[in-house]
Amino acid sequence: MCTDCGRTRPLTDYTPIKGTRYSHTRCKPCRAARARGIIPPYSPPTVDSVLRTRGKCGPKPKFPPGVRICTECGRTKDVAEFAPIASSKSGYYGPCRACRARLAWQRNHPGRRYEDRPVRHADRQPQQSEAKPIPSVRTCTECGLVKALGEFMPIAACRSGWYGRCRVCRAKRARERYWADPDERERQKARVRRNGQRRKAAAATST
């Protein structure tokens, strides 16, 4: 797939790089246009291009600012619907938060359907929740800054549906607690090992 026009072309339309087995990421027409000083217009990625390049090496589709396409469900969603990750070049996970939650639930509950999971607060009347407007921002109880909802972790056990502290403040407190208490460090390490063993056991039973 060309990184300029976004089209999928045969390998003969790409210029090979001398001395290697690789080719340039831009096709020959786009390279010729750039050589003449013509910058092709930006074309947003399609769902097919995102799903086709999922989990593969090479150039990835360039998203317009503020939105992304989920690599799991293929829907175009706001950036706040994706969990950030520092180790990724794009800065966000490929699957959206809803898909990541579904995959995590299915991984921890092998053989069960995600649709059949127990839903909390099912006895509440839907008319009451629909009548209340959903705010787009919240004020962090730790730093006092007004931030978007994407900066807060959701929690089903709370009436508001979100933690009071933002993600940055929660991470800061977790780091301080980790380094201040040796027992807490050992508990965190044991939890990581226990979760890893649980995931391996779930993967072995599913296969």
N, C-alpha and C positions, 0 to 999 in steps of 0.2 A: 504494500500500500504506500502510495506516494505521500510524503509528509507535507507537501504543498497543496495539491489538488484533492487529496484524500481518496483517489480512485485506486482500485485494485487492477494492476496491469501485469502482463507477463514479464519474466525476468529479462527478456530481450529489450525491453523498453527502459532499462536501467543501465547506466554506465558502470562497468566493473572498475574496481579500485586495483591499480597495478600492484603486483607483489602479494596480493591477498586473494582469498576466495570470496570476498564480500563485494557488494555493489553499493553505489550511492543511494541514499534514502529518497532523493528526488528523482522523478522520471526524467527522461531526456527532454521532452517539451518544456517542462518546468525549469530545468537547468538552463536551457537555451533562452527562455524568457527572462530569467534572472540575469543572465549574461548581458542581455540587451537593456537591462535596467527596468524590466517590467516585473513588478511584484504581483503575483496572482492574488485575487481577493480571497478573503478568509471564508471558508465554507465550514459550517458547524458539522461535527461528526454525526453519523447516523447510528441507530441502534445496532444495525448489522455490523458496522465497522468496530464498534466497541466490543460486542460479543465475540467477533472473530479474532480479535487480538488479545482476548482475556487469557492471562497466564502464559503468554508467549513473549519471547525476546523480540526486540526491535522497536521501531517507533510506535508511540501510542497516539490516539486521537487527541487533538487540542480542543478543550472545551471553552465555550464563551464564559466570561466572568460571571460568577454567581450561581451557575448551574453545573450539574454533572449528570451522566447517565449511569445508572446502576448496572454493574456487570452481571448481576444475578437475575433481576426481574426485567431489565431493559427499559425502565421508565426514566424519564427526565425529571429530576428533582432538584430542589434547592440545595446549596452547599451545606446548609445547616442539617440536612438529613443524612450527612455522611460523617463518620467519626474521623477526626484528624489522626495522622500518623507521621512522625518526624522522619522515619527511615525511608519513606516513599518520596520519589521525585515530585509527584503531583501534590503531596501533602495530605492526601485523604485515602481511606480504604476504597477499594473498588465497589464492593456491595454496600448498599445503604444500611442504615441502622436497623430498619425493620427486617431486612433479609439476613443481616448478621445475627439478630436475635433469633430468627427462625432456625438458621443453621446451627446455632449453638444449642438451642433446645432439642433439635433432632439429634445432634451429636451426643448430648447427655441423656437422651431418652430413646435409645435405639428400638426400632420396631413399633413405635407409636406415632400417630399422626399429629402434626402441629395444630391442626384445626380442632382436635379433640382434647387439647390441653385445658386444665381448669383455669377459668378466667376469674380474677379477683373482682370483688364488688359487683358481682353479676346481679345482685338484688336491687341495685340502684335503678331508678326510673330513667330511661334514656331521654325523656323530655327535659328533665332537670339539667342534665349535662349539656344537651344541645342548646338550651336557652342561654347558658352562660357564655359570654364572649371569651375566646381564647386569647390571652395576651401574647404579644410578640416579644416582649422584653421583661426582664426581671432584675431586681436589685440584689446583689450579692450581700449576704449577711456578714461576710468576713471583711472584704475590702470596701464595700459600700458603693461600688461602681454599678451603673446600669448597663446590662449586657443583653445580647440576644439570647433567645431560649436555647439555641444551639450550644451556648457556652455552659449549660447546666446539664447535669446528669438526671435523667428521668427516674422516678421511683413510684411504683404502683401503690405502696403502702401509705403514701402521704396524700392528703386531700388536695393539695395544689398540684401534685403530679411531678414535682421537681425538687431536687435538693436545694437547701437554702444557700449553700456556698457554691461558687462557680467551680469549673473544672481546674482552673489554675490554683485557686486557694485549697481545694481538696488535695491536689497533688503536692502542694507545698507542705500541708500538714502531714500527709502520709510520709514524705521524705524525712521530715523532722522526727516523726514518731519512730521511723525505721532506724535512724542513726542514733537516737537518744536511748533506746531501750534494747539491750542485747537479746532479751527474751522475745521481744517483738520481731527481731530479725530472724531468730530461729523459727518462730511460728510462720512467718512469711515464706521462708525457704521450704518448710515442711508442706505448706499449702500448695506451693508451686509444684513440688514433687508429687503430691497427692493428686492434683489436677492432671498432671501429665500422665500418671499411671491410669487414671480414670479414662482419659481420652484414648490411650492406647488400647485399653480393654474394650471400649465401645467400638473402636475401629476394627478390632479383631473379631468381635461378635457380628458386626454388620457384614464383613466379608466372608 
